[in-house]
Amino acid sequence: MNLISIYKKITAQNFLLVSILALTAIYSMIEALRMHQKIESIITLWLLAAGICTVTIWHLVKTKSSILRHDIILSWVFLICASSILLATAFMSDSLAMQISLFLIMGACLARFTNYQNVFKLLPAGAIFLLVLPNYTYFNSLISYPLRLISSYLTCFTLKLCAVDVSCNATILKLGTEKIAVTTACSGIAQLEAMFLIGWLITMFVQKRLICQILHCLLLLPIVILLNSLRLTITLLLYLGIGKAAFSETLHVTLGYVMVIAIVVIFWACRSLVRFPEKNEVKK
């Protein structure tokens, strides 16, 4: 299907839907910058949300879908929830109430112009735009510590398998008399954001069904955690061998790139683990 035929299929409802998503994307970037978020920190998640919107709209235009009564009811449910939250601003910060309300209003608009399946496909993008990006620093610190904690204990376990005298206290690894902290930079959170974007692109190409795409994406987090722990283990083994040179910027960046490549290869290789037979294959 070429672009001209796609253009001819764009209805007024689709145009309004695209306009809502475009305005949401622009607003989210402006709001995130107003909240003093660094653009290099939020651009990966912004691109992920924009990609989800683009793919969903592309399929929506190609396949004709009708709006039913329950879609209208869903729209009203979103509006009622948004109104309730605005009335309850006394119990939460005004900015948080406004962000949640905008997210629900966006959901109401989506439910008014498309069916519920497309609404739930677009809601994750809306959550990234209106909830995550303006509060990126908060979510980053919220997720960072659990990742550091898991990485610390996995690294400690792996080092013990290598007959290294090591102990772990929260995010502090003790190697003999040396104490090494697993910092935010070592938690793998920076790679996680980039890998969510790359992983989503991979699932779009290798998985046809939505449930397979979701299950495949769920494999990404454990893969990142395990390989990040392996990277930390290699770094600490090098530290035992060559000293503080193991923490040099060149080696750190090199191991980071190797880790990203390894994650992509393993994630792509796991595609067959979540592949279900198509309906026509089941009938045969």
Protein Blocks (a to p, Z undefined) as FASTA:
>chain_A
ZZklmmmmpcfklmmmmmmmmmmmmmmmmmmmmnopafklmmmmmmmmmmmmmmmmmmmm
mpccdddfklmmmmmmmmmmmmmmmmmmmmpcfklmmmmmmmmmmmmmmmmmmcfklmmm
mmmmmmmmmmmmmmmmmmmmmmmmmmmmmmmmmmmmmmmmnopacddehjaccehjaccd
ddfklnommmmmmmmmmmmmmmmmmpmbfklmmmmmmmmmmmmmmmmmmmmmmmmmmmmm
nommlmpmklmmmmmmmmmmmmmmmmmmmmmmmcccdfklmmZZ
